[in-house]
Amino acid sequence: MRYRRLGWSGLEVSEISLGSWLTYGVGVDRDRAAACVRRAFDVGINFIDTANVYGRGAAESLLGDVLRDVPRQSYILATKVFFPMSDHDRGLSAAQIHKQIDASLARLRTDYVDLYQCHRYDPATPLEETLRALTEVVAQGKARYVGFSEWQPEQIEAAAATPGAVRFTSSQPQYSILWRKPEAAVFPTCTAHDIAQIVWSPLAQGVLTGKYQPGHAPPPDSRAASPEMNTFFGRSLRSDRVLRAVQQLTPIAKRLGLTMPQLALAWVLRLPAVSSAIIGASRPEQVTENAAASGVQLPPDVLQEIDAVTALAVQEVQQAA
């Protein structure tokens, strides 16, 4: 496993990180989730990402239970705030940030998180209020650094220009071979402020594993077939054009001695701006396979071949969003 600096911070995060969206505390039972976390540490993953809204606290609670006997300084822990936790609790107001960080820390059974992230931008709350609350959270020692997920360039610039506010060190956008929108403006804006990328869904909800075949129903053990985990499995990802393009990536991966997930993860990690790619695993074997993508260098001609094969599929997925 290789490690990269997370923006301007002092954190060194593993190139592959373990996430818990739609999995731990929701679609994957405790024993398998615990086995995945243990395997992650075994293969050198030191970065665990979650959010308060995952399972309405269930993912944080499960991780708090699994991690309680692991030395706290041996791993980097991140969580998020914004989405509804009840009919009345949501957003990035000062009251919500202070309430939700305390609740997250209690569920995670820790005194602090290494990274506290705004899960989305909150247009209902003045940015200055959000940044003031985050600054207080860091000053209180409840979070070491702060980040955001899916913010627009103008929002990132406004935060960076706010005097006296804590600086963001990370951005968490969706990014994969099939979803490239952040490349145009988000990545350059973040780079200008030394903000690193922690990318989510680098396997495009599992489509880039190659397990889904055009014209066939999803495998019964796949995320797309699971009522608990297929909520965000977009229709465009299931189109025959997209699935045919993904099948054309298979011989490229085989030629390089890689699995399809390893090819997809190496592709997002080709950019220095990306510090880590978040994987979601339901079995320890998946953690081992995905972790092996760390350090893989894809030659320029392979990158060009991937672009040629997926051009129309990328266009379809991004236009459908």
C-alpha positions as CSV (number, residue, x, y, z in Angstrom):
1,M,0.0,0.0,0.0
2,R,1.2,3.5,-0.9
3,Y,0.2,6.7,0.9
4,R,-0.4,10.3,-0.2
5,R,-0.6,13.5,1.6
6,L,-4.2,14.8,2.1
7,G,-4.0,18.3,0.7
8,W,-2.1,20.8,2.9
9,S,-2.7,18.7,6.0
10,G,-0.3,16.5,7.9
11,L,-2.3,13.4,7.2
12,E,-0.8,10.6,5.1
13,V,-3.7,8.5,3.8
14,S,-3.7,5.2,2.0
15,E,-4.3,5.3,-1.7
16,I,-7.3,3.0,-1.2
17,S,-9.7,3.8,1.7
18,L,-12.6,1.9,3.1
19,G,-16.1,3.4,3.0
20,S,-19.4,2.4,4.6
21,W,-22.1,3.9,2.3
22,L,-25.0,1.5,1.8
23,T,-22.9,-1.3,3.3
24,Y,-22.0,-1.4,7.0
25,G,-24.9,-1.2,9.4
26,V,-27.2,-1.4,6.4
27,G,-26.6,-4.1,3.7
28,V,-23.7,-6.0,5.3
29,D,-24.0,-7.8,8.6
30,R,-21.7,-7.0,11.5
31,D,-19.4,-10.0,11.3
32,R,-18.6,-9.5,7.6
33,A,-18.2,-5.8,8.1
34,A,-15.8,-6.4,10.9
35,A,-13.9,-8.9,8.8
36,C,-13.6,-6.3,6.0
37,V,-12.2,-3.7,8.4
38,R,-9.7,-6.1,9.8
39,R,-8.6,-7.1,6.3
40,A,-8.3,-3.4,5.4
41,F,-5.8,-2.9,8.2
42,D,-4.0,-6.1,7.2
43,V,-3.4,-4.8,3.6
44,G,-2.2,-1.3,4.8
45,I,-5.4,0.7,4.5
46,N,-5.3,3.3,7.2
47,F,-8.3,5.5,6.1
48,I,-11.9,4.8,7.1
49,D,-14.7,7.0,5.7
50,T,-18.3,7.2,7.0
51,A,-21.1,9.6,7.5
52,N,-23.8,10.2,10.2
53,V,-26.6,9.7,7.6
54,Y,-25.4,6.2,6.6
55,G,-28.1,4.0,8.1
56,R,-29.1,7.1,10.2
57,G,-26.2,6.5,12.5
58,A,-26.0,2.7,12.0
59,A,-22.7,2.8,10.0
60,E,-21.0,5.0,12.6
61,S,-22.3,2.8,15.5
62,L,-21.0,-0.4,13.8
63,L,-17.6,1.2,13.1
64,G,-17.4,2.4,16.7
65,D,-18.0,-1.1,17.9
66,V,-15.5,-2.7,15.5
67,L,-12.8,-0.1,16.1
68,R,-13.1,0.2,19.8
69,D,-10.1,-2.1,20.5
70,V,-7.9,-0.7,17.7
71,P,-5.3,1.9,18.8
72,R,-6.8,5.2,17.8
73,Q,-3.6,6.7,16.5
74,S,-3.2,3.8,14.0
75,Y,-5.9,4.8,11.6
76,I,-7.5,7.9,10.1
77,L,-11.2,8.4,10.6
78,A,-13.5,10.6,8.6
79,T,-17.2,11.3,8.9
80,K,-19.7,13.8,7.4
81,V,-22.7,16.1,8.3
82,F,-25.5,17.6,6.3
83,F,-28.3,15.1,5.3
84,P,-31.4,14.6,7.5
85,M,-30.9,12.6,10.7
86,S,-34.5,13.3,11.7
87,D,-37.5,15.4,10.5
88,H,-35.8,18.4,12.2
89,D,-32.1,17.7,12.1
90,R,-30.3,18.5,8.9
91,G,-28.0,21.1,7.2
92,L,-24.9,23.0,8.2
93,S,-26.1,25.5,10.7
94,A,-23.9,26.1,13.7
95,A,-26.4,24.4,15.9
96,Q,-26.5,21.3,13.7
97,I,-22.8,21.0,13.3
98,H,-22.2,21.1,17.0
99,K,-25.1,18.7,17.7
100,Q,-24.1,16.2,15.0
101,I,-20.3,16.1,15.7
102,D,-21.1,15.2,19.3
103,A,-23.5,12.5,18.2
104,S,-21.1,11.1,15.7
105,L,-18.3,11.0,18.2
106,A,-20.5,9.1,20.6
107,R,-21.5,6.5,18.0
108,L,-17.9,6.2,16.9
109,R,-16.7,5.9,20.5
110,T,-13.9,8.3,20.0
111,D,-12.9,11.8,21.2
112,Y,-12.1,13.1,17.7
113,V,-12.3,12.5,14.0
114,D,-9.4,13.2,11.8
115,L,-11.6,14.7,9.1
116,Y,-15.0,16.2,9.4
117,Q,-16.7,16.8,6.0
118,C,-19.7,18.9,4.8
119,H,-21.6,16.2,3.0
120,R,-23.1,18.8,0.6
121,Y,-23.3,22.6,0.4
122,D,-26.1,24.1,2.5
123,P,-27.8,27.0,0.6
124,A,-30.1,27.6,3.6
125,T,-27.3,28.6,5.9
126,P,-24.8,31.5,5.5
127,L,-21.4,30.1,4.6
128,E,-19.8,32.2,7.3
129,E,-22.0,30.5,9.9
130,T,-21.0,27.1,8.7
131,L,-17.3,28.0,8.6
132,R,-17.4,29.6,12.1
133,A,-18.9,26.4,13.5
134,L,-16.3,24.2,11.8
135,T,-13.5,26.4,13.1
136,E,-14.9,26.0,16.6
137,V,-15.1,22.2,16.2
138,V,-11.4,22.1,15.2
139,A,-10.5,24.5,18.0
140,Q,-12.3,22.2,20.5
141,G,-10.2,19.2,19.3
142,K,-13.2,17.3,18.0
143,A,-11.9,17.3,14.5
144,R,-8.3,17.7,13.2
145,Y,-9.2,18.9,9.7
146,V,-12.3,19.6,7.7
147,G,-13.4,18.9,4.1
148,F,-16.5,18.9,1.9
149,S,-18.2,16.7,-0.6
150,E,-19.7,17.7,-4.0
151,W,-19.2,21.5,-3.7
152,Q,-19.1,23.7,-6.7
153,P,-16.0,25.8,-7.6
154,E,-17.7,29.1,-6.6
155,Q,-18.5,27.7,-3.2
156,I,-15.0,26.4,-2.8
157,E,-13.6,29.8,-3.7
158,A,-16.0,31.6,-1.3
159,A,-14.9,29.4,1.6
160,A,-11.2,29.9,0.8
161,A,-11.8,33.7,0.7
162,T,-13.5,33.8,4.2
163,P,-11.1,35.5,6.6
164,G,-10.3,33.8,9.9
165,A,-12.0,30.6,8.9
166,V,-10.6,27.1,9.1
167,R,-9.2,25.9,5.7
168,F,-10.6,22.9,3.9
169,T,-8.1,20.2,3.1
170,S,-10.2,17.7,1.2
171,S,-12.9,17.4,-1.4
172,Q,-15.0,14.2,-1.9
173,P,-16.5,14.1,-5.4
174,Q,-17.9,11.2,-7.4
175,Y,-15.3,10.2,-9.9
176,S,-14.7,7.2,-12.1
177,I,-13.9,6.2,-15.7
178,L,-17.6,6.7,-16.4
179,W,-18.1,9.9,-14.4
180,R,-15.5,12.6,-15.1
181,K,-17.3,15.9,-14.4
182,P,-15.0,17.1,-11.6
183,E,-12.0,17.2,-14.0
184,A,-13.3,20.4,-15.7
185,A,-13.5,22.8,-12.8
186,V,-13.6,21.2,-9.3
187,F,-10.1,19.6,-9.6
188,P,-8.3,22.8,-10.8
189,T,-10.0,24.9,-8.2
190,C,-9.0,22.6,-5.4
191,T,-5.5,22.2,-6.7
192,A,-5.1,26.0,-6.5
193,H,-5.9,25.9,-2.8
194,D,-4.0,22.6,-2.0
195,I,-7.2,20.7,-1.4
196,A,-6.9,17.0,-2.2
197,Q,-9.5,14.7,-3.7
198,I,-11.0,11.6,-1.9
199,V,-13.1,10.1,-4.6
200,W,-16.3,8.1,-4.1
201,S,-17.8,5.5,-6.4
202,P,-14.6,4.9,-8.3
203,L,-16.1,1.6,-9.5
204,A,-19.4,3.3,-10.6
205,Q,-21.6,1.4,-8.1
206,G,-19.8,-1.8,-9.1
207,V,-20.5,-1.5,-12.9
208,L,-16.7,-1.2,-13.5
209,T,-16.1,-4.6,-11.9
210,G,-17.5,-6.0,-15.2
211,K,-20.0,-8.3,-13.4
212,Y,-23.0,-6.8,-15.1
213,Q,-23.7,-8.2,-18.6
214,P,-25.7,-6.4,-21.4
215,G,-29.1,-7.9,-21.7
216,H,-28.8,-10.0,-18.5
217,A,-30.3,-9.5,-15.0
218,P,-27.8,-8.5,-12.3
219,P,-26.1,-11.4,-10.5
220,P,-28.2,-12.2,-7.4
221,D,-25.3,-11.4,-5.0
222,S,-24.6,-8.0,-6.6
223,R,-25.3,-4.5,-5.2
224,A,-27.7,-3.9,-8.1
225,A,-29.8,-6.9,-7.0
226,S,-29.9,-5.8,-3.3
227,P,-32.9,-3.7,-2.2
228,E,-30.8,-2.3,0.6
229,M,-27.9,-1.2,-1.6
230,N,-29.3,-0.5,-5.1
231,T,-31.0,2.8,-4.3
232,F,-28.5,4.9,-6.2
233,F,-27.9,2.5,-9.0
234,G,-28.7,4.8,-11.9
235,R,-30.6,3.6,-15.0
236,S,-27.9,5.0,-17.2
237,L,-25.3,2.7,-15.6
238,R,-27.4,-0.3,-16.6
239,S,-27.8,0.7,-20.3
240,D,-26.5,-1.7,-22.9
241,R,-24.2,0.9,-24.4
242,V,-22.5,1.4,-21.0
243,L,-22.3,-2.2,-20.1
244,R,-20.9,-3.1,-23.6
245,A,-18.2,-0.4,-23.2
246,V,-17.2,-1.8,-19.8
247,Q,-16.9,-5.3,-21.3
248,Q,-14.4,-3.9,-23.7
249,L,-12.3,-2.9,-20.8
250,T,-11.9,-6.5,-19.7
251,P,-9.2,-7.5,-22.2
252,I,-7.3,-4.3,-21.4
253,A,-7.2,-5.3,-17.7
254,K,-6.3,-8.9,-18.5
255,R,-3.4,-7.8,-20.8
256,L,-2.0,-5.8,-17.8
257,G,-2.5,-8.6,-15.4
258,L,-5.1,-6.7,-13.5
259,T,-8.7,-7.3,-12.5
260,M,-11.4,-4.9,-13.6
261,P,-11.7,-3.2,-10.2
262,Q,-7.9,-2.8,-10.1
263,L,-7.9,-1.1,-13.5
264,A,-10.7,1.2,-12.5
265,L,-9.0,2.2,-9.3
266,A,-5.6,2.7,-10.9
267,W,-7.3,5.0,-13.4
268,V,-8.6,7.4,-10.8
269,L,-5.3,7.2,-8.9
270,R,-3.4,8.2,-12.1
271,L,-3.9,11.9,-11.0
272,P,-1.7,13.4,-8.3
273,A,-4.7,15.4,-7.2
274,V,-6.5,12.3,-6.0
275,S,-5.2,11.3,-2.6
276,S,-7.4,8.3,-2.0
277,A,-10.2,6.2,-3.7
278,I,-13.0,5.0,-1.5
279,I,-14.0,1.4,-1.9
280,G,-17.2,-0.3,-0.5
281,A,-16.6,-3.9,0.3
282,S,-19.0,-6.6,1.5
283,R,-16.3,-9.4,1.6
284,P,-12.7,-9.3,2.8
285,E,-11.6,-10.8,-0.5
286,Q,-12.8,-7.6,-2.2
287,V,-10.7,-5.5,0.1
288,T,-7.6,-7.5,-0.7
289,E,-8.2,-7.3,-4.5
290,N,-8.9,-3.6,-4.5
291,A,-6.0,-2.7,-2.3
292,A,-3.7,-4.3,-4.9
293,A,-4.5,-1.3,-7.2
294,S,-2.3,0.9,-5.1
295,G,0.9,1.7,-6.9
296,V,-0.3,0.5,-10.3
297,Q,0.9,2.8,-13.1
298,L,-1.2,2.8,-16.3
299,P,0.9,3.6,-19.5
300,P,-0.2,6.5,-21.6
301,D,-1.3,4.3,-24.5
302,V,-3.6,2.3,-22.1
303,L,-5.1,5.5,-20.9
304,Q,-5.8,6.5,-24.5
305,E,-7.4,3.1,-25.2
306,I,-9.6,3.4,-22.2
307,D,-10.8,6.9,-23.3
308,A,-11.5,5.6,-26.8
309,V,-13.5,2.6,-25.6
310,T,-15.6,4.5,-23.1
311,A,-16.2,7.9,-24.8
312,L,-19.8,7.3,-25.7
313,A,-20.6,5.6,-22.4
314,V,-19.2,8.5,-20.5
315,Q,-21.3,10.9,-22.5
316,E,-24.4,8.9,-21.9
317,V,-23.9,8.6,-18.1
318,Q,-23.1,12.3,-17.6
319,Q,-25.9,13.6,-19.8
320,A,-28.4,11.4,-17.9
321,A,-27.4,12.9,-14.5
